[in-house]
Amino acid sequence: MAQRARGVMIVTLAGLLLSCQPAGRTATTKPAPATLPNTPMTMESAKAASERAERERVPLPAAWKLSSEGSTVVAPDAMVASNSALASQAGVEVLRAGGNAVDAAVAVGFALAVTLPEAGNLGGGGYMIIRLSDGRSFALDYREVAPLAASRDMFLDSQGNVTDKSQVGHLASGVPGSVAGLTAALARYGTMPLAKVMAPAIRLADSGFTVDSALARSIAGNASRISPFAGAALFLPGGHPLTVGAMFRQPALATTLRSIAATGATAFYSGAIADAIAAEMERGGGIITKTDLARYAPAWHAPLAGTFRGYTLLAMPPSSSGGISVLETLNILEHFPASPAGSAMSYHLLAEAFRRAFVDRNTKLGDPAFVQVPVSQLTSKEYARQQASSIDVNRASSTGAFRQATGEGVNTTHYSVVDDHGNAVATTTTLNDLYGSGVYVADAGIFLNDEMDDFAARPGQPNMYGLVQGEQNAIAPGKRMLSAMSPTIVLDPKGDLLLVIGSRGGPRIITSVAQVILNVIDHHMSYGQAMSEPRIHHQAWPDVLHYEPNGLSAATVDSLRAMGHRIEVAPYESGGFIGRVILVGRVADGWEGVVDPRTSGGAAGY
């Protein structure tokens, strides 16, 4: 079993004085202590379940080096996990002061805009799944939208070829939704004033924090994207990336955060901040205007709800494709017995399920305000039965040429929050590519996204991440671009909160989230084991099964090739890893926060 830091993790960020539990707290009664062991599939001991999972799996390749050792934190009452230890601590600070999970999630979101500039943001967007302790659940879509001046072919040259203008520079940005989304969530289901929830983020921006190795590597590795724009002065002082140990202060961002804390989202979408964004757009030939900003609004939905082997999943509906794709994948696999983890058969069936889910994703999904999305069909058990019946257990199928039905970057970040009353929040937010479009609004202290690349700039042709998509996701003014973000909450067969999960990694978000859930439910793994297990990825087009370097044995690769799979080592950045998952899960002694060993971050609880 993975080693764990047990007991209470006390977080005190100097200078913040927060009141005790406010009136009107959303939570009702504190849940009874968790009765499930660390491996939640059965009632056996965590140690016995871990040993059984190890016996039932194909041995890991000797060269596979990822381990769950030291990557988990357990605390009895509440937990926050994110890609930034400082942001997780900000969330716990708010929880300790009497806030609920929504208060803490908003605190984490604003803190990530300070401490994780490659992904945390005010200039991007995201999705949030909220489940309250009384069983009510909600989905909040604060995805970016295309500016009103956007047009279907705006990223094609005179010969009809796709340019890179959807990836870098001012035209690449959609209208940001993060500030509207976070403040809307707090207003509806939080219990604390916005100023108190944002106080940790303001302090981190104003007083600064020490640059760690992850941030230093991130800035150095993306200097070419940052350097052409105004952010170079702050992130590349004197032409050199910030180094480990440097004190990093962001005064312009602190001023922006103070304005939002004082007057809410209005401060961002009108007034001085909106003026700064519009002026930067005009300087660089962008098309976001003050009118675009003023008309932005997040959208509330009911979460998608599905089941897998008796467990319930609450997932994000469109404009996210993640919920439908994860549910469809699991519904298909439910028609097959679980094969041993690591076996060729387990990977074959998983790849075939992914193939079918991504065909549907890439040809049938889009912003439901603009296109008809067959949500009920794609998430139904009967449809999954038909899909499963088309799978040959001995032979790979072929995706074939892209058929018109009539990417998303790795700069995403996920965080999970559970409070001491059992309220839970799963949030995934993004700028799309690392540091978004590279465009930095100096007067506001923010990077702007490059989410316009998540549209199908030319339907039928791949975007920068190889996703081939159809007319459903073509560019239109005011339209939300399709996303792979997959914040998900899993309930056990009794209906109790079990798992709060999500990932970064573009289309690999879908496949990584699904695989961790499968590892927990089908393969009886502990959360740490489920996270460190090798992963595969298949997104239909290109028709290639990718696997992580050293993740599959030579024998397994040979078996999959013999079945007809075109199989290759994943060519993705950061070592070919697939997804960067963050989760909080229920265990016998409280809550366990786990950060994927493929990435940086931290969990904190009490």
C-alpha positions in Angstrom: 0.0 0.0 0.0 1.1 3.5 -0.6 2.5 5.3 2.4 0.2 8.1 3.6 0.6 11.2 5.7 -2.1 10.6 8.3 -3.9 12.6 10.8 -4.5 16.3 10.7 -2.8 18.6 8.2 -3.0 22.1 9.6 -2.8 24.9 7.2 -2.2 28.5 8.3 -1.5 31.1 5.6 -0.2 34.1 7.5 -2.2 37.3 7.4 -5.7 35.9 6.8 -8.4 36.3 9.6 -11.6 34.6 8.7 -14.8 34.4 10.7 -16.2 31.2 12.1 -19.0 29.2 10.5 -21.4 31.7 8.9 -25.1 31.6 9.0 -26.9 29.8 6.2 -24.3 27.1 5.8 -25.2 24.7 3.0 -24.3 21.6 4.8 -26.9 19.8 6.9 -25.5 17.1 9.1 -22.0 15.7 9.3 -21.9 12.2 7.7 -21.0 9.2 9.8 -17.4 8.1 9.5 -16.7 6.2 6.3 -17.1 2.5 6.6 -15.5 1.4 3.4 -11.9 0.4 3.4 -9.2 2.0 1.2 -10.2 -0.2 -1.6 -13.9 0.7 -2.0 -15.1 -2.2 -4.1 -15.5 -4.7 -1.2 -15.6 -4.8 2.6 -12.4 -6.6 2.9 -9.4 -4.9 4.6 -7.5 -2.4 2.5 -4.3 -4.6 2.8 -6.2 -7.8 1.7 -7.9 -5.9 -1.2 -4.6 -4.5 -2.4 -2.9 -7.9 -2.3 -5.9 -9.4 -4.2 -5.7 -6.7 -6.8 -2.0 -7.4 -7.2 -2.6 -11.1 -7.7 -5.3 -10.5 -10.2 -3.3 -8.2 -12.5 -0.7 -9.0 -15.1 2.7 -8.0 -13.6 3.8 -4.5 -14.4 6.8 -4.2 -16.7 10.0 -3.9 -14.8 10.8 -0.6 -16.5 7.6 1.0 -15.3 8.7 3.5 -12.6 5.6 5.4 -11.5 4.7 4.7 -7.9 1.9 5.8 -5.5 4.4 6.0 -2.7 4.2 9.3 -0.9 1.6 10.7 -3.3 -1.4 10.5 -1.0 -2.7 12.4 2.1 -5.4 11.1 4.4 -7.4 13.3 6.8 -10.5 12.4 8.8 -12.9 15.3 8.0 -12.1 17.3 4.8 -9.8 17.3 1.8 -8.6 19.4 -1.1 -6.4 18.2 -3.9 -5.1 20.3 -6.8 -2.1 20.9 -9.0 -0.8 23.5 -6.5 -0.1 22.8 -2.9 -0.5 26.5 -2.1 -3.9 26.5 -3.7 -5.0 23.4 -1.9 -3.9 25.0 1.4 -5.9 28.1 0.5 -9.0 25.9 0.2 -8.4 24.2 3.5 -7.9 27.5 5.1 -11.4 28.6 4.0 -12.8 25.2 5.1 -11.3 25.6 8.6 -12.8 29.1 8.9 -16.3 27.6 8.4 -16.7 27.6 4.7 -18.3 24.8 2.8 -16.9 22.9 -0.2 -18.1 25.5 -2.7 -16.5 28.3 -0.7 -13.3 26.3 -0.7 -13.5 25.5 -4.4 -13.8 29.1 -5.3 -10.9 29.9 -3.1 -8.8 27.3 -4.8 -9.9 28.5 -8.3 -8.7 32.1 -7.6 -5.5 30.9 -5.9 -4.6 28.7 -8.9 -4.8 31.9 -11.0 -1.9 33.1 -9.0 0.2 30.0 -8.3 -0.4 27.9 -11.5 -0.2 30.5 -14.3 0.1 27.8 -17.0 -3.4 26.6 -16.2 -5.1 28.3 -13.3 -6.7 31.4 -14.7 -9.0 34.4 -14.8 -8.6 34.5 -18.6 -10.0 31.0 -19.4 -13.0 28.9 -18.4 -14.1 25.6 -17.0 -16.8 23.4 -15.6 -17.9 22.5 -12.1 -19.9 19.6 -10.6 -21.4 20.3 -7.2 -23.0 17.6 -5.0 -24.4 18.8 -1.7 -24.7 16.6 1.4 -28.5 16.5 1.1 -28.1 14.7 -2.3 -28.8 17.6 -4.6 -26.4 18.1 -7.5 -25.6 20.8 -10.0 -23.4 21.3 -13.1 -22.0 24.8 -13.9 -20.7 25.5 -17.4 -18.4 28.6 -17.6 -16.7 27.6 -20.8 -15.4 30.4 -23.0 -17.5 31.5 -26.0 -16.6 32.7 -29.5 -16.6 36.5 -29.8 -19.5 38.1 -31.8 -17.1 38.9 -34.6 -16.0 35.3 -35.0 -16.7 33.5 -38.3 -16.7 29.9 -39.4 -13.6 30.1 -41.6 -11.6 32.8 -39.7 -8.6 30.5 -39.2 -8.3 29.4 -42.9 -5.9 31.0 -45.4 -6.8 31.9 -48.9 -6.3 28.3 -50.0 -8.5 27.0 -47.3 -5.7 25.6 -45.1 -5.8 25.9 -41.4 -3.4 28.5 -40.0 -1.9 28.6 -36.5 -3.9 31.8 -35.6 -6.3 29.7 -33.5 -3.3 28.6 -31.3 -1.1 31.7 -30.6 -1.9 35.4 -30.5 -4.9 37.6 -30.1 -7.4 35.9 -32.4 -7.0 32.6 -30.6 -8.9 33.7 -27.5 -12.5 33.1 -26.6 -14.4 35.3 -24.2 -13.3 34.3 -20.7 -15.7 32.6 -18.3 -13.7 31.8 -15.1 -14.6 34.9 -13.1 -18.3 34.7 -13.9 -18.3 30.9 -13.1 -16.5 31.1 -9.8 -18.6 34.0 -8.5 -21.8 32.5 -9.7 -21.1 29.2 -7.8 -20.3 31.1 -4.6 -23.4 33.3 -4.9 -25.7 30.3 -5.3 -24.2 27.6 -3.1 -21.4 29.2 -1.0 -21.8 30.6 2.5 -18.9 33.2 2.7 -18.5 36.7 1.3 -16.4 36.8 -1.9 -13.8 39.0 -0.2 -13.1 36.4 2.5 -12.9 33.5 0.0 -10.5 35.5 -2.3 -8.3 36.7 0.5 -5.7 33.8 0.2 -5.3 34.5 -3.6 -4.9 38.2 -3.0 -2.2 37.6 -0.5 -0.4 35.2 -2.7 -0.4 37.7 -5.6 0.5 40.7 -3.4 3.0 39.3 -1.0 4.3 36.7 -3.4 5.5 33.1 -3.0 8.7 31.2 -3.7 9.1 29.7 -7.2 9.4 25.9 -6.9 10.9 23.6 -9.5 7.6 22.8 -11.2 6.9 26.5 -11.9 10.4 27.2 -13.0 10.4 24.3 -15.4 7.0 25.4 -16.7 8.1 28.9 -17.4 11.4 27.8 -19.0 9.7 25.2 -21.1 7.2 27.7 -22.5 9.4 30.8 -22.8 8.9 30.9 -26.6 5.1 31.3 -26.1 5.5 33.9 -23.4 8.3 36.0 -24.8 6.5 37.7 -27.7 3.9 39.2 -25.4 3.7 41.5 -22.4 4.1 38.7 -19.9 7.8 38.4 -20.7 8.6 41.3 -18.4 7.2 39.4 -15.4 7.9 35.8 -16.2 11.2 36.3 -18.2 12.9 39.2 -16.4 16.0 40.3 -18.3 15.1 37.7 -20.9 15.6 34.8 -18.4 12.9 32.5 -16.9 12.3 32.8 -13.2 14.5 30.5 -11.2 13.8 28.2 -8.3 13.9 30.1 -5.0 12.9 33.5 -6.5 10.1 35.4 -4.8 7.3 35.9 -7.3 5.0 38.8 -6.9 2.2 39.8 -9.2 1.0 43.3 -8.3 -1.2 43.8 -11.3 -3.0 40.5 -10.7 -3.4 41.5 -7.0 -5.1 44.7 -8.0 -7.4 42.7 -10.4 -8.3 40.3 -7.6 -9.0 43.1 -5.2 -11.4 44.7 -7.7 -13.3 41.4 -8.1 -13.4 40.8 -4.4 -14.9 44.2 -3.9 -17.6 44.3 -6.6 -17.8 40.7 -8.0 -17.8 39.6 -11.6 -18.9 43.1 -12.8 -15.3 44.3 -12.0 -14.0 41.9 -14.6 -16.6 42.2 -17.3 -16.9 46.0 -17.3 -14.9 48.9 -16.1 -11.1 49.1 -15.9 -10.4 45.3 -16.4 -12.6 45.0 -19.4 -11.1 48.2 -20.8 -7.6 46.6 -20.4 -8.7 43.4 -22.1 -10.4 45.2 -25.0 -7.4 47.5 -25.4 -5.0 44.5 -25.6 -7.3 42.9 -28.2 -7.2 46.1 -30.3 -3.4 46.4 -30.1 -2.9 42.8 -31.3 -5.7 42.5 -33.9 -8.0 40.4 -31.6 -11.8 40.6 -31.8 -13.0 40.4 -28.1 -14.8 43.6 -27.3 -16.3 45.2 -24.2 -19.7 44.1 -25.6 -18.5 40.5 -25.7 -17.3 40.7 -22.1 -20.5 42.4 -20.8 -22.8 39.8 -22.4 -21.0 36.7 -21.0 -23.0 34.5 -18.7 -22.3 31.0 -17.2 -24.9 28.3 -17.6 -26.4 26.0 -14.9 -27.5 22.5 -15.9 -28.4 19.2 -14.2 -25.4 16.8 -14.2 -25.6 13.8 -16.4 -26.2 10.7 -14.2 -25.3 7.2 -15.1 -24.4 3.9 -13.5 -21.5 1.5 -13.8 -21.7 -1.9 -12.0 -24.0 -0.4 -9.3 -22.0 2.8 -8.8 -23.5 6.2 -9.8 -21.5 8.8 -11.8 -22.5 12.5 -11.9 -20.8 14.1 -14.9 -20.7 17.2 -17.0 -23.2 17.6 -19.9 -22.3 19.5 -23.2 -20.7 21.8 -24.0 -18.3 19.4 -22.3 -17.9 16.1 -24.1 -16.3 14.5 -21.1 -19.5 13.3 -19.3 -21.0 11.7 -22.3 -17.8 10.1 -23.4 -16.9 8.7 -20.0 -20.4 7.3 -19.5 -20.6 5.8 -23.0 -17.2 4.1 -22.5 -18.2 2.6 -19.1 -21.6 1.6 -20.4 -20.0 -0.4 -23.2 -17.5 -2.0 -20.9 -20.3 -3.0 -18.5 -21.3 -5.6 -21.1 -18.0 -7.5 -20.6 -16.6 -9.1 -17.5 -13.6 -7.3 -16.1 -10.4 -8.8 -17.5 -7.2 -8.8 -15.3 -5.6 -5.4 -15.1 -2.7 -5.1 -17.5 -3.9 -7.9 -19.7 -4.0 -7.6 -23.5 -7.8 -8.3 -23.3 -8.4 -5.5 -20.8 -6.6 -3.0 -23.1 -8.3 -4.4 -26.3 -11.8 -3.9 -24.8 -10.9 -0.5 -23.4 -9.5 0.7 -26.7 -12.6 -0.5 -28.6 -14.9 1.3 -26.1 -12.9 4.5 -26.4 -12.9 4.2 -30.2 -16.7 4.1 -30.3 -17.1 6.9 -27.7 -14.8 9.2 -29.6 -16.4 8.6 -32.9 -19.6 9.8 -31.3 -17.9 12.6 -29.5 -16.2 14.0 -32.6 -19.2 13.8 -34.9 -22.3 14.3 -32.8 -21.4 16.7 -29.9 -21.3 20.5 -29.7 -22.8 23.4 -27.9 -26.4 22.4 -27.2 -27.5 26.1 -27.7 -26.5 25.7 -31.3 -26.9 22.0 -32.3 -29.1 19.1 -31.4 -27.0 16.7 -29.2 -28.4 13.2 -28.7 -27.5 13.0 -25.0 -30.2 10.5 -24.0 -29.2 8.1 -26.8 -25.5 8.3 -26.3 -25.7 7.7 -22.5 -28.4 4.9 -22.7 -27.7 1.3 -21.7 -29.5 0.1 -24.9 -27.2 2.1 -27.1 -24.2 0.8 -25.2 -25.5 -2.7 -25.7 -25.6 -2.1 -29.5 -22.1 -0.7 -29.4 -20.7 -3.6 -27.3 -22.3 -6.1 -29.7 -20.1 -4.6 -32.5 -16.9 -5.4 -30.7 -15.0 -8.6 -31.6 -13.2 -9.8 -28.5 -10.4 -11.3 -30.7 -10.0 -8.6 -33.3 -9.6 -4.8 -33.4 -12.1 -2.9 -35.5 -11.2 0.0 -37.8 -12.3 3.6 -37.4 -12.0 4.2 -41.1 -12.1 7.6 -42.8 -13.6 10.5 -41.0 -17.3 10.7 -41.7 -19.0 14.1 -41.4 -22.1 13.8 -39.1 -24.4 16.2 -41.2 -8.0 19.4 -28.4 -7.9 20.7 -26.3 -4.5 21.5 -24.7 -2.7 20.1 -21.7 -2.9 23.4 -19.9 -6.0 22.2 -18.0 -6.0 21.8 -14.3 -8.4 19.9 -12.0 -9.2 20.2 -8.3 -11.4 18.2 -6.0 -12.9 19.4 -2.7 -14.9 17.6 0.1 -15.8 19.4 3.3 -16.6 18.0 6.7 -20.3 17.7 6.0 -20.0 15.7 2.8 -20.5 18.5 0.3 -18.3 17.9 -2.8 -17.0 19.9 -5.7 -15.2 18.7 -8.9 -13.8 21.5 -11.0 -11.8 21.5 -14.2 -10.5 24.8 -15.7 -8.2 25.7 -18.5 -6.5 28.2 -20.8 -6.2 25.4 -23.4 -2.6 25.3 -24.4 0.2 26.0 -21.9 -0.1 29.7 -21.0 -3.1 29.9 -23.4 -2.6 32.1 -26.5 0.5 33.6 -24.9 -1.2 37.0 -24.8 -0.8 38.7 -21.5 -2.9 41.7 -20.4 -0.3 43.5 -18.4 -2.7 46.0 -16.8 -4.8 43.1 -15.4 -2.0 40.6 -14.8 -3.7 37.7 -16.7 -3.0 35.4 -19.6 -5.8 34.9 -22.2 -6.8 31.5 -23.5 -6.5 30.0 -26.9 -9.7 28.1 -26.8 -10.8 29.0 -30.3 -8.6 26.0 -31.4 -11.1 23.7 -29.7 -13.6 24.5 -32.4 -13.3 22.6 -35.7 -11.6 25.3 -37.7 -12.0 23.2 -40.7 -14.4 20.3 -40.0 -12.9 17.0 -40.9 -9.3 18.2 -40.4 -7.3 17.6 -37.1 -6.7 20.4 -34.7 -3.4 20.9 -32.9 -4.0 17.9 -30.7 -5.1 15.6 -33.5 -8.8 15.7 -32.8 -10.8 15.5 -36.0 -14.3 17.0 -35.4 -17.4 17.7 -37.5 -19.8 20.4 -38.3 -21.4 20.2 -34.9 -18.3 22.0 -33.5 -17.8 24.6 -36.2 -17.1 28.2 -35.2 -20.1 30.5 -34.7 -20.4 33.8 -32.8 -21.4 33.3 -29.2 -20.9 29.5 -29.4 -19.1 27.5 -26.7 -16.4 25.3 -28.2 -16.5 21.6 -27.4 -14.3 20.4 -24.5 -12.9 17.2 -23.1 -13.0 18.3 -19.5 -14.5 15.6 -17.3 -15.1 16.7 -13.7 -16.9 13.7 -12.2 -18.3 12.6 -8.8 -18.8 8.9 -8.1 -21.3 7.5 -5.5 -21.1 4.0 -4.1 -23.9 1.5 -4.5 -25.5 2.9 -1.4 -25.6 6.4 -2.9 -22.9 7.8 -0.6 -20.1 10.0 -1.9 -17.1 8.0 -2.9 -14.9 9.8 -5.4 -14.3 13.3 -6.7 -12.1 13.2 -9.8 -10.9 15.0 -12.9 -7.8 15.4 -15.0 -5.8 17.6 -17.4 -4.5 16.5 -20.7 -6.9 17.5 -23.6 -8.7 14.5 -25.1 -6.6 12.3 -22.7 -8.7 13.7 -19.9 -11.6 11.4 -20.9 -9.4 8.3 -21.2 -7.4 8.9 -18.0 -10.5 9.6 -15.8 -12.3 6.5 -17.2 -9.2 4.3 -16.5 -8.8 5.5 -12.9 -12.5 4.8 -12.2 -12.1 1.4 -13.8 -9.1 0.6 -11.7 -11.0 1.4 -8.5 -14.2 -0.4 -9.4 -13.2 -3.2 -11.7 -9.7 -3.9 -10.5 -10.2 -3.2 -6.7 -7.1 -1.0 -6.5 -6.4 1.6 -3.8 -6.6 5.1 -5.0 -2.8 5.4 -5.2 -2.5 2.2 -7.2 -5.3 3.3 -9.5 -3.5 6.5 -10.2 0.0 5.1 -10.9 -1.2 2.3 -13.2 -0.1 2.6 -16.8 -2.6 4.1 -19.2 -3.6 3.8 -22.9 -5.4 6.3 -25.2 -7.5 5.9 -28.3 -9.5 8.8 -29.8 -10.8 7.1 -33.0 -8.9 9.5 -35.4 -6.0 8.9 -35.9 -6.7 5.1 -35.6 -3.8 4.5 -33.2 -3.7 2.9 -29.8 -1.2 4.9 -27.7 0.4 3.6 -24.5 2.7 5.2 -22.0 6.5 4.5 -22.4 7.3 1.3 -20.5 3.7 0.9 -19.5 3.0 -2.3 -21.5 5.1 -5.4 -21.7 6.5 -6.5 -25.0 4.2 -9.6 -24.9 1.1 -7.4 -24.4 2.1 -5.1 -27.2 2.7 -8.1 -29.5 -0.7 -9.6 -28.5 -2.5 -6.3 -29.3 -0.8 -6.1 -32.6 -1.8 -9.6 -33.4 -5.4 -8.5 -32.7 -5.0 -5.9 -35.4 -4.3 -2.8 -33.3 -2.0 -0.2 -34.7 -0.2 0.5 -31.4 2.5 3.0 -30.6 4.2 4.6 -27.7 2.5 7.9 -26.8 4.2 10.8 -28.5 2.8 13.4 -26.1 4.8 16.0 -24.3 6.1 15.5 -20.7 7.3 12.0 -21.3 4.4 10.5 -23.2 2.1 10.4 -20.1 -1.6 10.1 -20.6 -3.6 12.5 -18.4 -2.8 14.1 -15.0 -5.5 13.0 -12.6 -6.5 14.7 -9.3 -8.9 12.9 -6.9 -10.3 12.9 -3.5 -11.8 9.5 -2.4 -13.5 8.1 0.7 -11.5 5.7 2.8 -12.1 4.0 6.2 -10.4 6.8 8.1 -11.8 9.8 6.3 -10.8 11.2 2.9 -7.8 10.5 0.8 -6.4 13.2 -1.6 -4.2 11.9 -4.4 -2.2 13.8 -7.0 -1.2 11.9 -10.1 2.5 10.9 -9.9 2.7 12.2 -13.5 2.4 15.8 -12.3 3.0 18.3 -9.5 0.6 19.5 -6.9 -0.5 18.7 -3.4 -3.4 17.6 -1.2 -4.3 19.1 2.1 -6.9 18.2 4.7 -7.8 18.1 8.4 
